[in-house]
Amino acid sequence: MKKYLLFASLIASVCVFSCKKQYSCQCATTITSPGYNPFTVSSLTQIDTRTTKKRAETICAHTEKQLQKNTIDYKNGSETVTTSCALK
């Protein structure tokens, strides 16, 4: 009986520690222009389950920089473009 209990607790602990958390990067880009209402676009990108939290934070930070750079290419004159991303 003790063997079965020990085996069951070992299996349960392996399952708990081997479960990976699913991270995602939620980004919002806001374009504002004088005389117009701000326009916001949001996106949610799933990150691979094998990724650690630190690596997921790095991926999300790089995503924010790239989105900011990409949207600046489309801006005209006095428009302001802001991008923010957060790990979820």
LOSE-105989 format. One record per residue: x, z, y of N, C-alpha, C in turn; residue number from 1. Coordinates in Angstrom, 1 decimal. Example, Ala and Ser with C-alpha at 12.3 -4.5 7.8 and 13.67 -1.06 7.14 Angstrom:
BEGIN
   n_xx   n_zz   n_yy  ca_xx  ca_zz  ca_yy   c_xx   c_zz   c_yy  nr
   13.2    7.8   -5.7   12.3    7.8   -4.5   13.2    7.8   -3.3   1
   12.8    7.1   -2.2   13.7    7.1   -1.1   12.9    7.9    0.0   2
This chain:
BEGIN
   n_xx   n_zz   n_yy  ca_xx  ca_zz  ca_yy   c_xx   c_zz   c_yy  nr
    0.8    0.0   -1.2    0.0    0.0    0.0    0.9    0.0    1.3   1
    2.0    0.8    1.2    2.8    0.9    2.4    3.5   -0.5    2.6   2
    3.8   -1.2    1.5    4.4   -2.5    1.7    3.5   -3.5    2.4   3
    2.2   -3.5    2.1    1.3   -4.4    2.7    1.1   -4.0    4.2   4
    1.0   -2.8    4.5    0.9   -2.3    5.8    2.1   -2.7    6.7   5
    3.3   -2.5    6.1    4.5   -2.9    6.8    4.6   -4.4    7.0   6
    4.2   -5.1    6.0    4.2   -6.6    6.0    3.2   -7.1    7.1   7
    2.1   -6.5    7.1    1.0   -6.9    8.1    1.5   -6.6    9.5   8
    2.1   -5.5    9.7    2.6   -5.1   11.1    3.7   -6.0   11.5   9
    4.6   -6.4   10.6    5.7   -7.3   10.8    5.2   -8.7   11.3  10
    4.2   -9.2   10.5    3.6  -10.5   10.9    2.9  -10.4   12.2  11
    2.2   -9.4   12.5    1.5   -9.2   13.8    2.5   -9.2   15.0  12
    3.6   -8.4   14.8    4.6   -8.3   15.9    5.3   -9.7   16.1  13
    5.6  -10.4   15.0    6.2  -11.7   15.2    5.3  -12.7   15.9  14
    4.0  -12.6   15.6    3.0  -13.5   16.3    2.9  -13.1   17.8  15
    3.0  -11.8   18.1    2.9  -11.4   19.5    4.1  -11.8   20.3  16
    5.3  -11.7   19.8    6.5  -12.0   20.5    6.8  -13.5   20.5  17
    6.3  -14.3   19.6    6.6  -15.7   19.5    5.6  -16.5   20.3  18
    4.5  -15.9   20.8    3.5  -16.7   21.5    4.1  -17.0   22.9  19
    3.9  -18.2   23.3    4.4  -18.6   24.6    3.3  -18.7   25.6  20
    3.6  -18.5   26.8    2.5  -18.5   27.8    2.5  -19.9   28.4  21
    1.3  -20.4   28.7    1.1  -21.7   29.3    1.2  -21.6   30.8  22
    2.2  -22.2   31.4    2.3  -22.2   32.8    1.8  -23.5   33.4  23
    1.4  -23.5   34.6    1.0  -24.7   35.3    1.4  -24.5   36.8  24
    1.6  -25.7   37.4    2.0  -25.7   38.8    0.9  -26.2   39.7  25
    0.3  -25.4   40.5   -0.8  -25.8   41.4   -0.3  -26.1   42.8  26
   -0.5  -27.4   43.2    0.0  -27.8   44.5   -1.1  -28.3   45.4  27
   -0.9  -28.0   46.7   -1.8  -28.5   47.8   -1.1  -29.2   48.9  28
   -1.5  -30.4   49.2   -0.9  -31.1   50.3   -1.9  -31.3   51.4  29
   -1.6  -30.8   52.6   -2.5  -30.9   53.8   -1.9  -31.8   54.8  30
   -2.8  -32.8   55.2   -2.4  -33.7   56.3   -3.3  -33.4   57.5  31
   -2.7  -33.1   58.6   -3.4  -32.9   59.8   -3.0  -33.8   60.9  32
   -4.0  -34.3   61.7   -3.7  -35.2   62.8   -4.6  -34.8   63.9  33
   -4.1  -34.8   65.2   -4.8  -34.4   66.3   -6.2  -35.2   66.4  34
   -7.3  -34.4   66.6   -8.6  -35.1   66.8   -9.3  -35.3   65.4  35
   -8.7  -35.0   64.3   -9.3  -35.2   63.0   -9.3  -33.8   62.2  36
  -10.2  -33.7   61.3  -10.2  -32.6   60.4   -9.1  -32.7   59.4  37
   -8.5  -31.6   59.0   -7.4  -31.6   58.1   -7.9  -32.2   56.7  38
   -7.0  -32.9   56.1   -7.3  -33.5   54.8   -6.4  -32.8   53.7  39
   -7.0  -32.2   52.7   -6.2  -31.5   51.7   -6.4  -32.2   50.3  40
   -5.3  -32.4   49.6   -5.3  -32.9   48.2   -4.7  -31.8   47.3  41
   -5.3  -31.5   46.3   -4.8  -30.5   45.3   -4.5  -31.1   44.0  42
   -3.5  -30.5   43.3   -3.2  -31.0   41.9   -2.8  -29.8   41.1  43
   -3.1  -29.9   39.8   -2.7  -28.9   38.9   -2.0  -29.6   37.7  44
   -0.7  -29.2   37.5    0.1  -29.9   36.5    0.5  -28.9   35.4  45
    0.2  -29.2   34.2    0.5  -28.3   33.1    2.0  -28.4   32.8  46
    2.7  -27.3   32.5    4.1  -27.3   32.1    4.2  -27.0   30.6  47
    5.1  -27.6   29.9    5.3  -27.4   28.5    5.3  -26.0   28.1  48
    4.7  -25.6   27.0    4.6  -24.2   26.5    6.0  -23.7   26.1  49
    6.9  -24.5   25.8    8.3  -24.1   25.4    9.1  -23.7   26.6  50
    8.6  -23.8   27.8    9.3  -23.5   29.0    9.3  -22.0   29.4  51
   10.4  -21.4   29.8   10.4  -20.0   30.2    9.8  -19.9   31.6  52
    9.5  -18.7   32.0    8.9  -18.5   33.3    9.9  -18.9   34.4  53
   11.2  -18.6   34.3   12.2  -19.0   35.3   12.3  -20.5   35.4  54
   12.3  -21.2   34.3   12.4  -22.6   34.3   11.1  -23.2   34.9  55
   10.0  -22.6   34.6    8.7  -23.1   35.2    8.7  -23.0   36.7  56
    9.2  -21.8   37.2    9.3  -21.6   38.6   10.2  -22.7   39.3  57
   11.3  -23.1   38.6   12.2  -24.1   39.1   11.5  -25.4   39.2  58
   10.8  -25.8   38.1   10.1  -27.0   38.0    9.0  -27.1   39.1  59
    8.3  -26.0   39.4    7.3  -26.0   40.4    7.9  -26.1   41.8  60
    9.1  -25.5   42.0    9.8  -25.6   43.3   10.2  -27.0   43.6  61
   10.7  -27.7   42.5   11.2  -29.1   42.7   10.0  -30.0   42.9  62
    8.9  -29.7   42.3    7.7  -30.5   42.5    7.2  -30.4   43.9  63
    7.3  -29.2   44.5    6.9  -29.0   45.9    7.8  -29.9   46.8  64
    9.1  -29.8   46.6   10.0  -30.6   47.4    9.7  -32.1   47.3  65
    9.5  -32.6   46.1    9.3  -34.0   45.9    7.9  -34.5   46.5  66
    6.9  -33.7   46.3    5.6  -34.0   46.9    5.7  -34.1   48.4  67
    6.4  -33.1   49.0    6.6  -33.1   50.5    7.3  -34.4   50.9  68
    8.4  -34.7   50.2    9.1  -35.9   50.5    8.3  -37.2   50.4  69
    7.5  -37.3   49.3    6.7  -38.5   49.1    5.6  -38.6   50.1  70
    5.0  -37.5   50.6    3.9  -37.7   51.6    4.5  -37.9   53.0  71
    5.7  -37.5   53.3    6.2  -37.8   54.6    6.4  -39.3   54.8  72
    6.7  -40.0   53.7    6.9  -41.4   53.8    5.6  -42.2   54.2  73
    4.5  -41.6   54.0    3.2  -42.2   54.4    2.7  -41.7   55.8  74
    3.4  -40.9   56.4    2.8  -40.3   57.7    3.0  -41.2   58.9  75
    2.1  -41.2   59.8    2.1  -42.0   61.0    2.2  -41.1   62.2  76
    3.1  -41.4   63.1    3.1  -40.7   64.4    3.0  -39.2   64.4  77
    1.9  -38.7   64.9    1.8  -37.3   65.2    1.1  -36.5   64.0  78
    1.0  -37.1   62.9    0.5  -36.3   61.7    1.4  -35.3   61.2  79
    0.9  -34.2   60.8    1.7  -33.1   60.2    1.3  -33.0   58.7  80
    2.4  -33.0   57.9    2.2  -32.9   56.4    2.8  -31.6   55.9  81
    2.0  -30.8   55.2    2.5  -29.6   54.6    2.2  -29.6   53.1  82
    3.1  -29.2   52.3    2.9  -29.1   50.9    3.3  -27.7   50.4  83
    2.4  -27.1   49.5    2.8  -25.8   49.0    2.4  -25.8   47.5  84
    3.3  -25.2   46.7    3.0  -25.1   45.2    3.2  -23.7   44.8  85
    2.4  -23.3   43.8    2.5  -22.0   43.2    2.4  -22.1   41.7  86
    3.1  -21.2   41.0    3.1  -21.1   39.6    1.9  -20.3   39.1  87
    1.1  -20.9   38.2   -0.1  -20.2   37.7    0.0  -19.9   36.2  88
